[in-house]
Amino acid sequence: MDFDLSPLEQEYQQQVREFIRDNMTPEVRWDLSYAGLIDTPERRAFISKMADKGWLKLGFPESYGGDGVPNPMAKFILNMELMLANCPIVGKGLGQICGTLLLYGSEELKREFIPRTLRNEIQWAIAYSEPGAGSDLAALRASAVPDGDDFIINGEKRWITSAHFADYFWLAVRTDSSGPKHKGISLFIVDTKSPGVTIEPIHMVFKGHRTNTVYFDNVRVPRSRLVGDLDQGWKELMNALNLERFLMAASFPAVGRYRILLEWVKTAEVNGKPLLEDPVARHKLAKVDVLIEMARLLEMRCIARYAADSTTTPAAEATMNKAMAAIAYSELVDTALDLMGPDGYVMGSDAPMNGETPLNYLESGHMKVAAAGLDVARNMIAKQHLHLPSK
Ligand SMILES: Cc1cc2nc3c(=O)[nH]c(=O)nc-3n(C[C@H](O)[C@H](O)[C@H](O)COP(=O)(O)OP(=O)(O)OC[C@H]3O[C@@H](n4cnc5c(N)ncnc54)[C@H](O)[C@@H]3O)c2cc1C
């Protein structure tokens, strides 16, 4: 398999690097440890500048605001460079949501939502999880009941990141309770300002990160906002989750952090000797190196597969990528703390790795659980990839 970028892709990568070099400010970079989607005016303006350059529309059909030129690698190159530089990424709207709308959305939904997302005019919040439905997403209970041309939504969603600034929810609800639990689920696009929506903050331990609980109290949504077929939302959900498992739950954060760790190791001394000469330290670093390379290769396999045919989203490969990226990141952070000793627990720019290691440690817990907990992912790999029986 040839993972090299084509000359055109390399040229694009170079342009992105130059853009980041010229436009990244401390406000855009903001939080050293979390290259996520936390919204600030500066970060939104930064993404909008990329949209103005036409980078968000690369590879999308012209009829939905794209440039019409097949370019499946574009969003991976963009996010890879953004993550490596600790910039905000262009995650869920462009990747999971537009990617799923293209496959399953009605013509009306595609025309209404894809162009505005590609221009960064609208922001999204993904609303799947509930207090009793996280890993076991099919247990979700928030419901939508038909009422004339509308549906009426009731229920509670928890951990809904971006809800407090998003324009729309990408919302999974139960529309039929009579059959098996993964049947009877539907996906809707719901205006976050709809009457009956209440958003309450949940403040996380990693610096500045906020997520939310969202309550839906008789919230009305038109039937035209249903994505795909009624009661058949499970396959759309899985498609969007699989996209998330290689678009956002990626190996790049580990690659970026590892480079910074190596820079520190090259200058660090223990008991008056260079740390790099210590055989135990070298062994630990080599182990992390191998894990990160495994994660990167699994990711490239996923990307290559999606690039070859984006009408089907990788499933088992995506889950393997997600799991390996989380394992590599977690091992990297544990190793960094191990090598740094007490200094690893210091936050601040004069500490090793700019004092980001404690935040990385806290974040690694989230990485393990997001888009499929590690044990859940292992079970899925056993079923989807190894075809082992469920019980
Ligand atoms: C910071 C943050 C942001 C988030 N953002 C969003 C968001 O924007 N939208 C959204 O919908 N959700 C979001 N989530 C929710 C996240 O996706 C869930 O936390 C995740 O799906 C796990 O669900 P849970 O929290 O209910 O944990 P649980 O499902 O209770 O899992 C707890 C632990 O048990 C393990 N486990 C569970 N079931 C099994 C099993 N069958 N076999 C083996 N092990 C198992 C899991 O791997 C995990 O380690 C966010 C969470 C966090 C922490």
The ligand as an SDF file (V2000), in Angstrom:
LIG
                    3D

 53 58  0  0  0  0  0  0  0  0999 V2000
  -15.7550   15.2470   27.3210 C   0  0  0  0  0  0  0  0  0  0  0  0
  -16.8410   14.4060   26.7350 C   0  0  0  0  0  0  0  0  0  0  0  0
  -17.4710   14.8640   25.5870 C   0  0  0  0  0  0  0  0  0  0  0  0
  -18.5070   14.1020   25.0330 C   0  0  0  0  0  0  0  0  0  0  0  0
  -19.1780   14.6090   23.9460 N   0  0  0  0  0  0  0  0  0  0  0  0
  -20.2750   13.9550   23.4830 C   0  0  0  0  0  0  0  0  0  0  0  0
  -21.0860   14.5330   22.4570 C   0  0  0  0  0  0  0  0  0  0  0  0
  -20.7980   15.6070   21.9310 O   0  0  0  0  0  0  0  0  0  0  0  0
  -22.2000   13.8700   22.0560 N   0  0  0  0  0  0  0  0  0  0  0  0
  -22.5750   12.6690   22.5970 C   0  0  0  0  0  0  0  0  0  0  0  0
  -23.5820   12.1320   22.1870 O   0  0  0  0  0  0  0  0  0  0  0  0
  -21.8220   12.0820   23.5850 N   0  0  0  0  0  0  0  0  0  0  0  0
  -20.6970   12.7090   24.0350 C   0  0  0  0  0  0  0  0  0  0  0  0
  -19.9390   12.1470   25.0440 N   0  0  0  0  0  0  0  0  0  0  0  0
  -20.3630   10.8940   25.6160 C   0  0  0  0  0  0  0  0  0  0  0  0
  -19.4260    9.7430   25.2880 C   0  0  0  0  0  0  0  0  0  0  0  0
  -19.5190    9.3920   23.9550 O   0  0  0  0  0  0  0  0  0  0  0  0
  -19.8340    8.6380   26.2650 C   0  0  0  0  0  0  0  0  0  0  0  0
  -19.2700    9.0180   27.4840 O   0  0  0  0  0  0  0  0  0  0  0  0
  -19.3950    7.2930   25.8370 C   0  0  0  0  0  0  0  0  0  0  0  0
  -20.1850    6.8640   24.7770 O   0  0  0  0  0  0  0  0  0  0  0  0
  -19.4470    6.2920   26.9880 C   0  0  0  0  0  0  0  0  0  0  0  0
  -20.7240    6.2560   27.5640 O   0  0  0  0  0  0  0  0  0  0  0  0
  -20.9240    6.4130   29.1390 P   0  0  0  0  0  0  0  0  0  0  0  0
  -20.3050    7.7020   29.5480 O   0  0  0  0  0  0  0  0  0  0  0  0
  -22.3810    6.2170   29.4380 O   0  0  0  0  0  0  0  0  0  0  0  0
  -20.0730    5.2770   29.7960 O   0  0  0  0  0  0  0  0  0  0  0  0
  -20.4820    3.7620   29.9840 P   0  0  0  0  0  0  0  0  0  0  0  0
  -21.2010    3.2730   28.7840 O   0  0  0  0  0  0  0  0  0  0  0  0
  -21.1820    3.6490   31.2960 O   0  0  0  0  0  0  0  0  0  0  0  0
  -19.0740    3.0490   30.0520 O   0  0  0  0  0  0  0  0  0  0  0  0
  -18.2540    3.1320   31.2150 C   0  0  0  0  0  0  0  0  0  0  0  0
  -17.0910    2.1580   31.0210 C   0  0  0  0  0  0  0  0  0  0  0  0
  -17.5890    0.8140   30.9130 O   0  0  0  0  0  0  0  0  0  0  0  0
  -17.1160    0.2110   29.7060 C   0  0  0  0  0  0  0  0  0  0  0  0
  -18.1950   -0.6100   29.1480 N   0  0  0  0  0  0  0  0  0  0  0  0
  -19.4680   -0.2190   28.8850 C   0  0  0  0  0  0  0  0  0  0  0  0
  -20.1530   -1.2480   28.3380 N   0  0  0  0  0  0  0  0  0  0  0  0
  -19.3130   -2.3000   28.2280 C   0  0  0  0  0  0  0  0  0  0  0  0
  -19.4230   -3.6340   27.7240 C   0  0  0  0  0  0  0  0  0  0  0  0
  -20.5510   -4.0930   27.2070 N   0  0  0  0  0  0  0  0  0  0  0  0
  -18.3450   -4.4390   27.7770 N   0  0  0  0  0  0  0  0  0  0  0  0
  -17.1590   -3.9840   28.2790 C   0  0  0  0  0  0  0  0  0  0  0  0
  -16.9910   -2.7310   28.7890 N   0  0  0  0  0  0  0  0  0  0  0  0
  -18.0430   -1.8980   28.7600 C   0  0  0  0  0  0  0  0  0  0  0  0
  -16.7820    1.3680   28.7600 C   0  0  0  0  0  0  0  0  0  0  0  0
  -15.7820    1.0090   27.8230 O   0  0  0  0  0  0  0  0  0  0  0  0
  -16.2910    2.4240   29.7320 C   0  0  0  0  0  0  0  0  0  0  0  0
  -14.9420    2.2280   30.0080 O   0  0  0  0  0  0  0  0  0  0  0  0
  -18.8770   12.8680   25.6140 C   0  0  0  0  0  0  0  0  0  0  0  0
  -18.2160   12.4060   26.7650 C   0  0  0  0  0  0  0  0  0  0  0  0
  -17.2080   13.1630   27.3180 C   0  0  0  0  0  0  0  0  0  0  0  0
  -16.5390   12.6480   28.5580 C   0  0  0  0  0  0  0  0  0  0  0  0
  1  2  1  0
  2  3  1  0
  2 52  2  0
  3  4  2  0
  4  5  1  0
  4 50  1  0
  5  6  2  0
  6  7  1  0
  6 13  1  0
  7  8  2  0
  7  9  1  0
  9 10  1  0
 10 11  2  0
 10 12  1  0
 12 13  2  0
 13 14  1  0
 14 15  1  0
 14 50  1  0
 15 16  1  0
 16 17  1  0
 16 18  1  0
 18 19  1  0
 18 20  1  0
 20 21  1  0
 20 22  1  0
 22 23  1  0
 23 24  1  0
 24 25  2  0
 24 26  1  0
 24 27  1  0
 27 28  1  0
 28 29  2  0
 28 30  1  0
 28 31  1  0
 31 32  1  0
 32 33  1  0
 33 34  1  0
 33 48  1  0
 34 35  1  0
 35 36  1  0
 35 46  1  0
 36 37  1  0
 36 45  1  0
 37 38  2  0
 38 39  1  0
 39 40  1  0
 39 45  2  0
 40 41  1  0
 40 42  2  0
 42 43  1  0
 43 44  2  0
 44 45  1  0
 46 47  1  0
 46 48  1  0
 48 49  1  0
 50 51  2  0
 51 52  1  0
 52 53  1  0
M  END
$$$$
